[in-house]
């Protein structure tokens, strides 16, 4: 979250989805009562270091802030305190006068949660404890009827999961956070902590959920349970009566994310673009939100087919949906509410989605820069995103390049083997973590081989900027470089200082 986004929040008074708490050197004692209430109701944002009216005087003590964030993550992931657990990722936001606050974005959960064995709910007046059996039963009824990702499949077993897919998910989580608490768990505890294996306290039924099936299931198992499920990706730039190319995804959504992103990468350029002092992939910023939305917010028990239709002047995305409200969505009227909170949270942990509400803001911010026109987002029985492509951008999108991309390629002199193409990625995809694949992708997309170290004055992407871009430290990037080199994917040319890296042909 940026400070500008924080300012928009703190302009508002406390309400059902906003809570301010003073927290100079320790967490407020009632913090997790509010977390529990938000999980049980509509979600919300908690700002630590702010007064009740949203004003920020002292903020949070810089010496205590890291430990406070760790405590939030630890308590939220502790099923003995918050049950069931729901791992939260607090953010540190710095104000214009260098004060710091902690922002916790809490989604609405698909399960009924209790803090220290007490249930809490949320109203405009704040948090309140549910004390009677009738109140607690109403909470369970509302949750069970609201989220189908919690549907239990009692006969679904780990042998029905695609080989290697759980390990792939863990590697993605590890690439985002090396000491992630889920990674130290046994497989079954991992599933339980991620809320993918649960017990229905009303019926006693126990097992893997629909969310687990969609994350890890073999193609044939998913098709057996959901025979209508598929995502149809169609390119119709030239042959509008039929199609120029077509790809259909039937399987688990971890592999599906990569496959659909590859579809967009084949047919859309990634022009050179700087935001402040950092290189930003406009293509990734736009289509990452589209793909994540299709996979984690779909209503999977709705038989309607999801579709991506790429035309000369627009991209239309439609997805099976359970609408909260009918109409066009804008950043000003959008109320974040995940349709599948546990799938959404799992994608956040893997680094394939951002926090609640960020997607709509990103689309409205980056789509006009990338495509020259604002998107149109509609929440109805089918959730639709129309990415309009301005006439001035249509030829560039269809050709797979842009004027800025051509200029950027001319700015840096390199020696690229003719047979180094995007096919390299296809040949090595199974050997890499997601971040390593993205590092190689960035090299190939920009047409530069010597961008992974501080090697030339006119090279804008350094190891430091890569670490900042992927939100990891420099040691992690160096390990990625070493792994890529040991697998023969890249090689070092020249000395440690003054040399450069090259992608090898495969």
C-alpha positions as CSV (number, residue, x, y, z in Angstrom):
1,X,0.0,0.0,0.0
2,X,1.3,3.5,-0.9
3,X,1.0,6.5,1.3
4,X,-1.5,8.0,-1.2
5,X,-3.7,5.0,-0.8
6,X,-3.4,5.3,3.0
7,X,-4.4,9.0,2.9
8,X,-7.6,8.0,1.1
9,X,-8.4,5.6,3.9
10,X,-7.5,7.9,6.8
11,X,-9.8,10.7,5.4
12,X,-12.7,8.4,6.5
13,X,-14.0,7.9,10.0
14,X,-14.0,4.5,11.5
15,X,-16.8,2.3,10.1
16,X,-17.6,-1.4,9.6
17,X,-14.6,-1.9,7.3
18,X,-12.1,0.6,8.8
19,X,-10.5,0.6,12.2
20,X,-7.8,2.8,13.7
21,X,-5.7,1.8,16.7
22,X,-2.9,3.6,18.6
23,X,0.2,1.3,18.9
24,X,3.5,3.0,19.7
25,X,5.6,0.1,20.9
26,X,3.3,-2.9,21.2
27,X,0.2,-4.4,19.6
28,X,-3.2,-3.3,21.1
29,X,-4.7,-5.9,23.3
30,X,-7.9,-6.0,21.3
31,X,-6.3,-6.1,17.9
32,X,-7.2,-9.7,17.1
33,X,-10.8,-9.1,18.3
34,X,-11.0,-6.7,15.4
35,X,-9.2,-9.1,13.0
36,X,-11.6,-11.9,14.0
37,X,-14.6,-9.6,13.5
38,X,-13.4,-8.5,10.1
39,X,-12.8,-12.1,9.0
40,X,-16.3,-13.0,10.2
41,X,-18.0,-10.1,8.5
42,X,-17.0,-8.1,5.4
43,X,-13.2,-7.7,5.8
44,X,-11.6,-4.4,6.3
45,X,-8.4,-2.3,6.9
46,X,-6.8,-1.8,10.3
47,X,-4.3,1.1,10.7
48,X,-2.0,0.8,13.7
49,X,-0.4,4.1,14.8
50,X,-3.5,6.3,14.1
51,X,-6.0,8.0,16.4
52,X,-9.7,7.1,16.3
53,X,-10.3,10.0,13.8
54,X,-7.6,8.6,11.4
55,X,-5.0,11.3,12.2
56,X,-1.4,10.1,12.7
57,X,0.6,11.9,15.3
58,X,3.4,9.6,16.4
59,X,2.7,6.5,14.4
60,X,4.6,3.4,15.4
61,X,8.0,3.2,17.1
62,X,10.6,2.4,14.3
63,X,12.5,0.2,16.8
64,X,9.5,-1.9,17.5
65,X,7.8,-2.0,14.1
66,X,9.5,-5.1,12.7
67,X,8.8,-7.2,15.8
68,X,5.2,-6.0,15.8
69,X,4.7,-7.2,12.2
70,X,6.3,-10.6,13.1
71,X,3.9,-10.9,16.0
72,X,0.9,-10.2,13.8
73,X,2.0,-12.9,11.3
74,X,2.7,-15.4,14.1
75,X,-0.5,-14.9,16.0
76,X,-2.7,-14.9,12.9
77,X,-1.0,-18.2,11.9
78,X,-1.5,-19.8,15.3
79,X,-4.6,-21.9,15.3
80,X,-4.5,-22.2,19.1
81,X,-5.2,-18.4,19.4
82,X,-7.0,-17.6,16.1
83,X,-9.0,-20.6,15.0
84,X,-9.0,-21.4,12.2
85,X,-5.8,-19.5,11.5
86,X,-5.6,-17.0,8.7
87,X,-2.1,-15.8,7.9
88,X,-2.0,-12.0,7.6
89,X,0.8,-10.0,6.0
90,X,1.0,-6.5,7.6
91,X,2.5,-3.7,5.6
92,X,4.7,-0.8,6.8
93,X,3.7,2.5,5.3
94,X,5.8,5.7,5.7
95,X,4.1,9.1,5.9
96,X,5.4,12.3,4.3
97,X,7.1,13.4,7.5
98,X,8.9,10.0,7.9
99,X,6.5,8.5,10.5
100,X,5.5,4.9,10.1
101,X,2.3,3.0,10.5
102,X,1.3,-0.6,10.1
103,X,-1.6,-1.4,7.8
104,X,-3.3,-4.8,8.0
105,X,-5.7,-5.7,5.2
106,X,-8.1,-8.4,6.4
107,X,-10.3,-10.1,3.8
108,X,-13.7,-11.5,4.6
109,X,-13.1,-15.2,5.3
110,X,-15.2,-18.1,4.1
111,X,-15.1,-19.7,7.6
112,X,-16.3,-18.7,11.1
113,X,-13.3,-17.6,13.2
114,X,-12.9,-17.3,16.9
115,X,-10.2,-15.5,18.9
116,X,-9.2,-17.1,22.2
117,X,-12.3,-19.3,21.8
118,X,-14.7,-16.3,21.5
119,X,-16.6,-15.3,18.3
120,X,-16.6,-11.7,17.2
121,X,-18.6,-9.8,14.6
122,X,-18.5,-6.3,13.3
123,X,-21.0,-3.5,13.0
124,X,-20.8,0.3,12.4
125,X,-20.2,0.7,16.2
126,X,-17.2,-1.6,16.3
127,X,-16.5,-5.2,17.3
128,X,-18.9,-7.2,19.4
129,X,-18.8,-10.7,20.9
130,X,-21.3,-13.3,19.8
131,X,-22.6,-14.8,23.0
132,X,-25.7,-16.9,22.2
133,X,-26.0,-20.2,20.4
134,X,-28.4,-18.5,18.0
135,X,-25.9,-15.8,17.0
136,X,-23.1,-18.3,16.5
137,X,-25.3,-20.6,14.5
138,X,-26.3,-17.7,12.3
139,X,-22.6,-17.0,11.7
140,X,-21.9,-20.6,10.6
141,X,-25.0,-20.6,8.4
142,X,-24.0,-17.4,6.7
143,X,-20.4,-18.7,6.1
144,X,-21.4,-22.1,4.8
145,X,-23.9,-20.6,2.3
146,X,-21.6,-17.9,1.1
147,X,-18.4,-19.7,0.0
148,X,-18.3,-22.8,-2.1
149,X,-14.5,-23.1,-2.0
150,X,-15.1,-24.8,1.4
151,X,-17.1,-27.7,-0.1
152,X,-15.5,-30.8,1.3
153,X,-14.7,-33.8,-1.0
154,X,-14.3,-36.6,1.5
155,X,-12.9,-39.0,-1.1
156,X,-10.2,-36.6,-2.4
157,X,-6.8,-37.8,-1.4
158,X,-3.2,-36.6,-2.0
159,X,-2.7,-39.3,-4.7
160,X,-5.3,-37.3,-6.7
161,X,-2.9,-34.4,-6.8
162,X,-0.7,-33.8,-9.8
163,X,2.8,-35.1,-9.2
164,X,5.1,-32.3,-8.0
165,X,2.5,-29.6,-7.8
166,X,2.5,-29.2,-4.0
167,X,6.3,-28.9,-4.0
168,X,6.0,-26.3,-6.8
169,X,3.6,-24.3,-4.7
170,X,6.0,-24.5,-1.7
171,X,8.9,-23.4,-3.9
172,X,6.9,-20.4,-5.0
173,X,6.0,-19.5,-1.4
174,X,9.7,-19.9,-0.5
175,X,10.8,-17.6,-3.3
176,X,8.6,-14.9,-1.8
177,X,9.5,-15.5,1.8
178,X,12.3,-17.9,2.8
179,X,11.2,-18.3,6.4
180,X,7.5,-18.6,5.7
181,X,5.8,-20.5,8.7
182,X,3.9,-22.9,6.4
183,X,7.2,-24.3,5.0
184,X,8.3,-25.9,8.3
185,X,5.1,-27.9,8.6
186,X,4.3,-31.4,7.5
187,X,2.2,-31.7,4.4
188,X,-1.0,-32.3,6.3
189,X,-0.4,-29.4,8.7
190,X,0.5,-27.3,5.6
191,X,-2.9,-28.1,4.1
192,X,-4.7,-27.4,7.4
193,X,-2.9,-24.1,8.0
194,X,-3.8,-23.0,4.4
195,X,-7.4,-23.9,5.1
196,X,-7.4,-26.5,2.3
197,X,-8.3,-29.4,4.7
198,X,-11.0,-28.8,7.1
199,X,-13.7,-30.3,9.4
200,X,-17.3,-29.2,9.1
201,X,-18.3,-28.7,12.8
202,X,-21.9,-29.0,11.9
203,X,-21.8,-32.3,10.2
204,X,-18.5,-33.8,11.3
205,X,-17.5,-34.2,7.7
206,X,-13.7,-34.0,7.1
207,X,-11.5,-33.8,4.1
208,X,-9.8,-31.7,1.4
209,X,-11.9,-28.9,0.0
210,X,-12.8,-27.6,-3.5
211,X,-10.0,-25.0,-3.0
212,X,-7.4,-27.9,-2.6
213,X,-8.8,-29.7,-5.7
214,X,-8.4,-26.6,-7.8
215,X,-4.9,-25.8,-6.6
216,X,-3.4,-29.3,-6.8
217,X,-5.8,-31.7,-8.6
218,X,-4.9,-33.8,-11.6
219,X,-6.7,-32.8,-14.8
220,X,-8.9,-35.9,-14.9
221,X,-9.8,-35.6,-11.2
222,X,-10.9,-31.9,-11.7
223,X,-12.8,-32.9,-14.8
224,X,-14.5,-35.7,-12.8
225,X,-15.6,-33.3,-10.1
226,X,-16.3,-30.3,-12.3
227,X,-16.9,-31.6,-15.8
228,X,-17.9,-28.1,-17.1
229,X,-14.8,-26.3,-15.9
230,X,-12.5,-24.8,-18.5
231,X,-11.0,-21.5,-19.5
232,X,-11.0,-20.8,-23.2
233,X,-8.3,-18.4,-24.5
234,X,-9.0,-17.3,-28.1
235,X,-7.0,-14.9,-30.4
236,X,-9.1,-13.3,-33.1
237,X,-7.1,-10.4,-34.5
238,X,-7.2,-11.5,-38.2
239,X,-9.7,-14.3,-38.4
240,X,-12.6,-12.8,-36.4
241,X,-15.1,-15.4,-37.7
242,X,-13.1,-18.3,-36.2
243,X,-9.7,-17.7,-34.5
244,X,-6.0,-17.2,-35.2
245,X,-5.0,-19.3,-32.1
246,X,-6.7,-21.0,-29.3
247,X,-5.7,-22.5,-26.0
248,X,-7.9,-24.2,-23.3
249,X,-7.0,-24.7,-19.7
250,X,-8.7,-27.6,-17.9
251,X,-6.4,-28.3,-15.0
252,X,-5.2,-27.0,-11.7
253,X,-4.9,-23.3,-11.3
254,X,-1.2,-23.2,-10.3
255,X,-0.2,-24.5,-13.7
256,X,-3.1,-22.7,-15.3
257,X,-1.8,-19.4,-14.2
258,X,1.6,-20.0,-15.9
259,X,-0.1,-21.3,-19.1
260,X,-2.5,-18.4,-19.4
261,X,0.3,-15.8,-18.7
262,X,2.3,-17.5,-21.4
263,X,-0.6,-17.1,-23.8
264,X,-0.6,-13.3,-23.2
265,X,3.2,-13.2,-23.4
266,X,3.1,-14.7,-26.9
267,X,0.8,-12.1,-28.3
268,X,1.5,-8.9,-26.3
269,X,4.7,-6.9,-26.1
270,X,6.4,-5.8,-22.9
271,X,7.7,-2.2,-23.7
272,X,10.4,-0.6,-21.6
273,X,8.7,1.5,-18.9
274,X,10.1,3.2,-15.8
275,X,8.1,4.1,-12.8
276,X,10.1,6.4,-10.5
277,X,13.5,4.7,-10.6
278,X,12.3,1.2,-11.2
279,X,11.6,-0.8,-14.3
280,X,8.0,-2.0,-14.4
281,X,6.6,-4.7,-16.6
282,X,3.3,-3.1,-17.9
283,X,2.2,-6.4,-19.5
284,X,2.7,-8.3,-16.2
285,X,1.0,-5.5,-14.2
286,X,-2.1,-5.7,-16.4
287,X,-2.5,-9.4,-17.3
288,X,-1.4,-10.7,-13.9
289,X,-4.5,-9.0,-12.4
290,X,-6.7,-10.5,-15.2
291,X,-5.4,-14.0,-14.8
292,X,-5.4,-14.0,-11.0
293,X,-9.0,-12.7,-11.0
294,X,-10.1,-15.5,-13.3
295,X,-8.6,-18.2,-11.2
296,X,-9.1,-17.1,-7.6
297,X,-12.4,-15.3,-7.7
298,X,-14.4,-17.7,-10.0
299,X,-17.5,-19.4,-8.7
300,X,-16.4,-22.9,-9.4
301,X,-19.9,-24.5,-9.0
302,X,-21.3,-22.3,-11.7
303,X,-21.2,-24.3,-15.0
304,X,-20.6,-21.2,-17.2
305,X,-17.3,-21.3,-19.2
306,X,-14.7,-18.7,-18.5
307,X,-13.3,-17.0,-21.5
308,X,-10.5,-14.7,-22.8
309,X,-11.3,-13.2,-26.2
310,X,-8.4,-11.2,-27.7
311,X,-9.4,-8.8,-30.6
312,X,-7.7,-6.1,-32.4
313,X,-9.3,-3.3,-30.3
314,X,-10.0,-5.0,-27.0
315,X,-9.5,-8.0,-24.7
316,X,-12.7,-9.3,-23.2
317,X,-12.5,-11.5,-20.1
318,X,-15.6,-13.1,-18.6
319,X,-15.7,-15.4,-15.6
320,X,-18.4,-17.3,-13.7
321,X,-19.4,-15.2,-10.7
322,X,-21.6,-14.7,-7.7
323,X,-22.1,-11.0,-7.7
324,X,-22.2,-8.8,-4.6
325,X,-23.7,-5.9,-6.5
326,X,-24.7,-5.4,-10.1
327,X,-23.0,-2.7,-12.2
328,X,-19.8,-1.2,-13.4
329,X,-16.9,-1.2,-10.9
330,X,-14.5,1.7,-10.5
331,X,-11.8,2.4,-7.9
332,X,-14.2,4.9,-6.3
333,X,-17.2,2.5,-5.8
334,X,-15.3,-0.8,-5.4
335,X,-15.6,-2.7,-2.1
336,X,-13.1,-5.5,-2.0
337,X,-14.7,-8.9,-1.2
338,X,-13.0,-12.1,-2.3
339,X,-15.3,-14.8,-3.7
340,X,-12.8,-17.5,-2.6
341,X,-10.7,-16.0,0.4
342,X,-8.5,-19.1,0.9
343,X,-7.6,-19.4,-2.8
344,X,-6.9,-15.6,-2.8
345,X,-4.7,-15.9,0.3
346,X,-2.8,-18.9,-1.1
347,X,-2.1,-16.9,-4.3
348,X,-0.9,-14.0,-2.2
349,X,1.5,-16.3,-0.4
350,X,2.9,-17.5,-3.7
351,X,3.3,-14.0,-5.0
352,X,0.8,-14.5,-7.8
353,X,-1.7,-12.0,-6.5
354,X,-1.6,-8.9,-4.4
355,X,-3.6,-7.8,-1.4
356,X,-7.3,-7.4,-1.5
357,X,-8.5,-4.5,-3.7
358,X,-5.1,-3.9,-5.3
359,X,-6.2,-5.5,-8.6
360,X,-8.9,-3.0,-9.6
361,X,-6.6,-0.1,-8.7
362,X,-3.7,-1.6,-10.8
363,X,-5.9,-2.2,-13.8
364,X,-7.3,1.4,-13.8
365,X,-3.7,2.7,-13.2
366,X,-1.7,0.6,-15.7
367,X,-4.1,-0.3,-18.5
368,X,-4.4,3.3,-19.8
369,X,-0.6,3.5,-19.8
370,X,-0.1,0.1,-21.5
371,X,-3.2,0.0,-23.8
372,X,-4.0,3.7,-24.1
373,X,-7.6,3.4,-22.8
374,X,-9.4,2.8,-19.5
375,X,-10.8,-0.7,-18.8
376,X,-14.4,-1.5,-18.1
377,X,-15.1,-3.8,-15.2
378,X,-18.6,-5.2,-14.6
379,X,-19.9,-7.3,-11.7
380,X,-22.8,-9.4,-12.7
381,X,-23.7,-13.1,-13.1
382,X,-20.6,-13.1,-15.3
383,X,-17.7,-10.9,-14.0
384,X,-16.4,-9.1,-17.1
385,X,-13.2,-7.1,-17.7
386,X,-12.9,-5.4,-21.0
387,X,-9.4,-4.0,-21.7
388,X,-10.0,-1.5,-24.4
389,X,-7.0,-0.9,-26.8
390,X,-6.7,2.6,-28.2
391,X,-6.4,2.9,-32.0
392,X,-2.9,4.4,-31.6
393,X,-1.8,1.2,-29.7
394,X,-3.5,-1.5,-31.8
395,X,-0.7,-2.0,-34.4
396,X,1.9,-2.1,-31.6
397,X,0.0,-4.7,-29.7
398,X,-0.6,-6.8,-32.9
399,X,3.1,-6.5,-34.0
400,X,4.3,-7.5,-30.6
401,X,6.5,-4.4,-30.2
402,X,6.3,-0.7,-29.4
403,X,8.2,2.4,-30.4
404,X,9.6,2.7,-26.8
405,X,10.6,-1.0,-27.0
406,X,12.4,-0.4,-30.3
407,X,14.2,2.6,-28.9
408,X,15.2,0.7,-25.7
409,X,16.7,-2.1,-27.8
410,X,18.8,0.4,-29.7
411,X,20.1,2.1,-26.5
412,X,22.0,-1.0,-25.3
413,X,24.6,-2.7,-27.5
414,X,24.5,-6.5,-26.9
415,X,25.5,-9.7,-28.5
416,X,22.5,-12.0,-28.6
417,X,22.8,-15.4,-30.3
418,X,20.2,-15.7,-33.1
419,X,18.8,-19.0,-31.7
420,X,18.1,-17.5,-28.3
421,X,14.3,-17.1,-28.3
422,X,11.4,-17.5,-25.9
423,X,11.7,-21.2,-26.7
424,X,14.5,-21.2,-24.1
425,X,11.8,-20.7,-21.4
426,X,9.8,-23.6,-22.7
427,X,12.8,-25.9,-22.5
428,X,13.8,-24.9,-19.0
429,X,10.5,-24.2,-17.4
430,X,10.3,-27.3,-15.3
431,X,13.7,-26.7,-13.8
432,X,13.1,-23.2,-12.4
433,X,11.3,-21.5,-9.6
434,X,8.8,-18.9,-10.7
435,X,11.1,-16.0,-9.9
436,X,14.1,-17.6,-11.8
437,X,11.8,-18.0,-14.8
438,X,10.8,-14.4,-14.6
439,X,14.4,-13.3,-14.4
440,X,15.2,-15.1,-17.6
441,X,11.9,-13.8,-19.2
442,X,13.0,-10.3,-18.4
443,X,16.3,-10.9,-20.2
444,X,14.7,-12.3,-23.3
445,X,11.9,-9.7,-23.4
446,X,14.1,-6.7,-23.2
447,X,16.7,-8.2,-25.5
448,X,19.5,-7.6,-23.1
449,X,21.8,-10.2,-21.6
450,X,23.9,-8.0,-19.4
451,X,21.4,-6.7,-16.9
452,X,21.8,-8.8,-13.8
453,X,24.7,-6.9,-12.3
454,X,26.1,-3.4,-12.1
455,X,28.0,-3.9,-15.4
456,X,27.4,-0.8,-17.6
457,X,26.5,2.8,-16.9
458,X,23.6,2.8,-19.4
459,X,22.1,-0.5,-18.0
460,X,19.1,0.5,-15.8
461,X,18.4,-2.9,-14.3
462,X,21.0,-3.9,-11.7
463,X,21.1,-6.7,-9.1
464,X,19.9,-4.2,-6.6
465,X,16.9,-3.2,-8.7
466,X,16.1,-6.9,-9.3
467,X,16.1,-7.5,-5.6
468,X,13.8,-4.5,-5.1
469,X,11.5,-5.5,-8.0
470,X,11.1,-9.1,-6.6
471,X,10.9,-7.8,-3.0
472,X,13.8,-10.1,-1.9
473,X,17.3,-9.3,-0.6
474,X,20.5,-9.3,-2.6
475,X,21.6,-12.7,-1.3
476,X,18.4,-14.3,-2.7
477,X,19.1,-12.8,-6.1
478,X,22.7,-14.1,-6.0
479,X,21.4,-17.6,-5.2
480,X,19.1,-17.4,-8.2
481,X,21.9,-16.4,-10.4
482,X,24.1,-19.2,-9.1
483,X,21.2,-21.7,-9.7
484,X,20.7,-20.5,-13.2
485,X,24.4,-20.7,-13.9
486,X,24.8,-24.2,-12.5
487,X,22.0,-25.4,-14.7
488,X,23.7,-23.9,-17.8
489,X,21.0,-21.4,-18.4
490,X,23.1,-18.3,-18.1
491,X,26.9,-17.7,-18.1
492,X,29.2,-15.1,-16.7
493,X,31.2,-13.2,-19.3
494,X,34.1,-11.0,-18.1
495,X,35.2,-10.2,-14.5
496,X,32.9,-9.8,-11.4
497,X,33.0,-6.1,-11.9
498,X,32.7,-4.9,-15.5
499,X,31.5,-8.2,-16.9
500,X,28.0,-9.3,-17.7
501,X,25.6,-12.3,-17.8
502,X,24.3,-13.9,-21.0
503,X,21.4,-16.3,-21.6
504,X,22.7,-19.5,-23.3
505,X,20.9,-20.9,-26.3
506,X,19.2,-24.2,-25.7
